[in-house]
Amino acid sequence: MTEFQNLHTHTTYCDGALTPEEMVKAAIDKGFGSIGFSEHSYVPFDIFSTMDLPATDEYVSVVNALKEKYDSEIEVFVGLEHDYYTETLPEGLDYTIGTLHYTNRFGQFISVDAGVKYQIQMVKDFFGGDYYALAEDYFSVFSEIAKKTKADIVGHFDLIAKYNIDGCLFDEQHPRYVSAALCAMDEILKNCKLFEVNTGAMYRVGKLVPFPSPFLLKELKKRGGEVILSSDSHDSDSLCFKFGEMKELLKACGFKHMKKLTKSGFVSAKL
């Protein structure tokens, strides 16, 4: 049985490829001891990427039923990827992951995660082509994520860099970007210490590093933050994607432990 666990898992309730039960079976086949589900929470202006409220209640009920059905084979947790703009949460959750997927410009909500061409055009149309203006806008809102959502885990912290493969769009060491990101990190840490190390973009778009980037992980360690591994999985092949490499990266960044969720809550596990 693997020591790995993935709490950031999507299914056909949102934009995943498999049903919750199919993902549970896949995790069992891979030797997982536990798996957690975290579908996108409802936001009223995005009916395509998120669950509506009736589907949310059904999702929680289905995953809770899987807990009992597979109790002798694997621990199953039900969570939610709680977007900043979500106002209503269902009952019966084991955990939440606080995330931000949109920027609000002039009353219009725009996804920062809809594809590289879309993102480039969005920056051109709404930020005058200035990626650092996007960063300042995005991180200023994200800085409130832990206070607003009360999330247990901070999700894909630097999502706006998803398509910035090898620095092709902007410089992640630029003073404006660094200042915006670190100011947000400092504010978040006042209310939530636990950040996911998310390999989802490495799997789906060929990003070379996780969220947060190695530079930000080092800064997180300096500031007393904690980490948990996540693959933001949308299919069975991506479960625990590059987790072995991520453990080595975390060691190189100075971390000695990572968090895991158990029936008794979050515990520390040695890297």
C-alpha positions as CSV (number, residue, x, y, z in Angstrom):
1,M,0.0,0.0,0.0
2,T,1.5,3.4,-1.1
3,E,2.1,6.1,1.4
4,F,0.7,8.6,-1.0
5,Q,-2.8,10.2,-0.8
6,N,-4.5,12.6,-3.2
7,L,-7.2,14.9,-1.8
8,H,-7.6,17.0,-5.0
9,T,-9.6,14.7,-7.2
10,H,-12.3,15.6,-9.8
11,T,-14.9,13.3,-11.4
12,T,-17.8,13.5,-13.9
13,Y,-19.6,15.7,-11.4
14,C,-17.4,18.5,-12.8
15,D,-14.7,18.2,-15.5
16,G,-13.2,14.8,-14.6
17,A,-13.2,11.7,-16.8
18,L,-14.4,9.1,-14.4
19,T,-17.2,8.7,-11.8
20,P,-16.3,8.8,-8.1
21,E,-16.6,5.1,-7.8
22,E,-14.3,4.5,-10.8
23,M,-11.8,6.8,-9.2
24,V,-12.0,4.9,-5.9
25,K,-11.4,1.6,-7.8
26,A,-8.5,3.1,-9.6
27,A,-7.0,4.3,-6.3
28,I,-7.4,0.9,-4.8
29,D,-5.7,-0.7,-7.9
30,K,-2.8,1.7,-7.4
31,G,-2.4,0.7,-3.8
32,F,-3.7,3.9,-2.2
33,G,-4.6,3.8,1.4
34,S,-6.9,6.9,1.0
35,I,-8.4,9.3,-1.5
36,G,-10.3,12.5,-1.2
37,F,-12.7,14.2,-3.7
38,S,-12.9,17.9,-4.2
39,E,-15.2,19.0,-7.0
40,H,-15.5,22.6,-8.0
41,S,-17.9,24.5,-5.8
42,Y,-20.9,26.4,-7.3
43,V,-20.4,29.9,-8.5
44,P,-23.4,31.5,-10.2
45,F,-21.5,33.0,-13.2
46,D,-19.9,29.7,-14.3
47,I,-22.3,26.9,-14.9
48,F,-19.9,25.0,-17.1
49,S,-17.0,24.4,-14.8
50,T,-18.8,24.1,-11.4
51,M,-21.6,22.0,-9.9
52,D,-25.0,23.5,-9.3
53,L,-26.4,23.2,-5.8
54,P,-28.6,20.1,-6.4
55,A,-25.6,18.3,-8.0
56,T,-23.4,19.4,-5.1
57,D,-25.7,17.7,-2.6
58,E,-25.9,14.6,-4.7
59,Y,-22.1,14.5,-5.0
60,V,-21.6,14.7,-1.2
61,S,-24.2,11.9,-0.7
62,V,-22.6,9.6,-3.4
63,V,-19.1,10.0,-2.0
64,N,-20.2,9.5,1.6
65,A,-21.9,6.2,0.4
66,L,-18.6,5.2,-1.2
67,K,-16.9,5.6,2.2
68,E,-19.1,2.9,3.6
69,K,-19.0,0.6,0.6
70,Y,-15.2,0.5,0.4
71,D,-14.4,1.0,4.0
72,S,-12.4,-2.3,4.2
73,E,-10.3,-1.4,1.2
74,I,-9.6,2.4,1.3
75,E,-10.3,5.5,3.3
76,V,-12.5,7.9,1.3
77,F,-12.9,11.6,2.1
78,V,-15.4,14.1,0.7
79,G,-14.2,17.6,0.2
80,L,-14.8,20.6,-2.0
81,E,-12.6,22.9,-4.1
82,H,-14.1,26.1,-2.5
83,D,-13.8,29.0,-4.9
84,Y,-13.4,32.5,-3.5
85,Y,-16.7,33.5,-5.1
86,T,-18.7,30.6,-3.7
87,E,-21.2,31.6,-1.0
88,T,-23.0,28.4,-0.1
89,L,-21.4,25.1,1.1
90,P,-23.1,21.7,1.6
91,E,-23.2,19.8,4.9
92,G,-21.1,16.7,5.5
93,L,-17.6,17.8,4.2
94,D,-14.4,16.4,5.6
95,Y,-12.3,19.3,4.3
96,T,-12.1,22.2,1.8
97,I,-9.5,23.5,-0.6
98,G,-9.6,27.3,-1.0
99,T,-9.0,28.4,-4.6
100,L,-9.5,31.3,-7.0
101,H,-10.1,30.8,-10.7
102,Y,-11.3,34.2,-11.9
103,T,-10.5,37.9,-12.0
104,N,-13.3,40.5,-11.8
105,R,-12.7,43.3,-14.2
106,F,-15.3,46.0,-14.5
107,G,-18.0,43.7,-13.2
108,Q,-17.1,40.9,-15.6
109,F,-15.8,37.6,-14.2
110,I,-13.0,36.2,-16.4
111,S,-11.3,32.8,-16.0
112,V,-7.5,32.8,-15.6
113,D,-7.5,29.1,-16.4
114,A,-9.2,28.7,-19.8
115,G,-6.2,28.0,-22.0
116,V,-3.1,29.8,-23.0
117,K,-4.5,31.7,-26.0
118,Y,-7.5,32.8,-23.9
119,Q,-5.3,33.9,-21.1
120,I,-3.0,35.9,-23.4
121,Q,-6.0,37.6,-25.0
122,M,-7.6,38.3,-21.5
123,V,-4.4,40.0,-20.3
124,K,-4.3,42.1,-23.5
125,D,-8.0,43.1,-23.3
126,F,-8.3,43.7,-19.6
127,F,-4.8,44.5,-18.3
128,G,-3.2,46.3,-21.4
129,G,-0.9,43.3,-22.0
130,D,0.6,43.7,-18.5
131,Y,0.9,40.3,-16.9
132,Y,2.2,41.9,-13.7
133,A,-1.0,43.9,-13.4
134,L,-2.9,40.6,-13.7
135,A,-0.6,39.2,-10.9
136,E,-1.3,42.2,-8.6
137,D,-5.0,41.9,-9.2
138,Y,-5.2,38.1,-8.8
139,F,-3.0,37.9,-5.7
140,S,-4.7,40.9,-4.0
141,V,-8.0,38.9,-4.1
142,F,-6.3,35.6,-3.3
143,S,-4.7,37.1,-0.2
144,E,-8.2,36.9,1.4
145,I,-8.9,33.3,0.4
146,A,-8.2,31.7,3.9
147,K,-10.1,34.4,5.7
148,K,-13.1,34.3,3.4
149,T,-13.4,30.5,2.8
150,K,-12.0,29.1,6.1
151,A,-10.4,26.4,3.9
152,D,-8.2,23.7,5.3
153,I,-5.9,23.8,2.4
154,V,-4.7,26.5,0.0
155,G,-5.0,25.3,-3.6
156,H,-2.9,26.0,-6.7
157,F,-1.5,29.3,-5.2
158,D,0.1,30.6,-8.4
159,L,-2.5,29.4,-10.9
160,I,-2.0,32.4,-13.2
161,A,1.5,30.9,-14.0
162,K,-0.1,27.7,-15.3
163,Y,0.9,28.5,-19.0
164,N,4.1,30.3,-18.2
165,I,6.2,27.3,-19.2
166,D,9.9,28.1,-18.9
167,G,9.0,31.8,-18.5
168,C,7.5,32.1,-21.9
169,L,4.8,34.7,-20.9
170,F,6.4,36.7,-18.0
171,D,9.3,36.7,-15.5
172,E,8.3,35.1,-12.2
173,Q,11.3,36.8,-10.6
174,H,10.1,40.2,-11.6
175,P,9.8,42.4,-8.5
176,R,6.1,43.2,-9.1
177,Y,5.2,39.5,-9.4
178,V,7.3,38.5,-6.4
179,S,5.9,41.3,-4.3
180,A,2.3,40.5,-5.2
181,A,2.7,36.7,-4.5
182,L,4.6,37.1,-1.2
183,C,2.2,39.7,0.2
184,A,-0.6,37.3,-0.6
185,M,1.2,34.4,1.0
186,D,1.9,36.4,4.2
187,E,-1.7,37.4,4.5
188,I,-3.0,33.8,3.9
189,L,-0.6,32.3,6.5
190,K,-2.3,34.3,9.2
191,N,-5.3,32.0,8.8
192,C,-4.1,28.9,7.0
193,K,-0.7,27.3,7.1
194,L,-1.3,24.4,4.7
195,F,-0.6,24.8,1.0
196,E,-1.0,22.0,-1.6
197,V,1.9,21.1,-3.8
198,N,-0.1,20.6,-7.0
199,T,1.2,18.7,-10.0
200,G,-1.9,19.0,-12.1
201,A,-0.5,21.4,-14.7
202,M,2.6,19.3,-15.0
203,Y,0.4,16.4,-16.1
204,R,-2.0,18.3,-18.3
205,V,-0.1,21.1,-20.0
206,G,3.6,20.1,-19.5
207,K,4.4,22.7,-16.9
208,L,7.9,22.0,-15.5
209,V,7.2,22.8,-11.9
210,P,4.3,22.5,-9.5
211,F,2.1,25.1,-7.9
212,P,3.6,26.8,-5.9
213,S,6.8,27.1,-7.8
214,P,10.1,26.1,-6.2
215,F,10.9,29.7,-5.4
216,L,7.6,30.2,-3.7
217,L,7.9,26.9,-1.8
218,K,11.2,28.1,-0.4
219,E,9.6,31.3,0.7
220,L,6.7,29.3,2.2
221,K,9.1,27.2,4.2
222,K,10.8,30.4,5.6
223,R,7.5,31.6,6.7
224,G,6.5,28.5,8.6
225,G,4.0,27.1,6.0
226,E,3.1,23.5,5.7
227,V,2.6,21.3,2.6
228,I,0.4,18.5,1.3
229,L,0.9,16.7,-2.0
230,S,-1.9,17.0,-4.6
231,S,-2.2,15.9,-8.3
232,D,-5.4,17.9,-9.0
233,S,-6.4,14.6,-10.7
234,H,-9.1,14.5,-13.5
235,D,-8.4,10.9,-14.5
236,S,-6.9,7.7,-13.1
237,D,-3.5,8.0,-14.7
238,S,-2.7,11.3,-12.9
239,L,-3.3,10.0,-9.4
240,C,0.0,10.8,-7.4
241,F,1.6,12.1,-10.6
242,K,5.3,12.8,-9.9
243,F,4.8,12.6,-6.2
244,G,8.2,10.9,-5.7
245,E,9.9,13.9,-7.5
246,M,7.8,16.3,-5.4
247,K,9.0,14.8,-2.2
248,E,12.6,15.3,-3.3
249,L,11.8,18.9,-4.3
250,L,10.3,19.6,-0.9
251,K,13.3,18.2,0.8
252,A,15.5,20.5,-1.3
253,C,13.3,23.4,-0.3
254,G,13.9,22.6,3.3
255,F,10.8,20.7,4.3
256,K,11.1,17.7,6.5
257,H,7.4,16.7,6.7
258,M,4.2,16.9,4.7
259,K,0.6,16.6,5.9
260,K,-1.9,13.8,5.3
261,L,-5.5,13.6,6.2
262,T,-6.7,10.8,8.4
263,K,-10.1,10.0,10.0
264,S,-8.7,11.8,13.1
265,G,-7.7,14.9,11.1
266,F,-4.5,16.1,9.5
267,V,-1.2,14.5,10.6
268,S,2.4,15.0,9.8
269,A,4.3,12.4,7.7
270,K,8.1,12.4,7.3
271,L,9.3,13.1,3.7
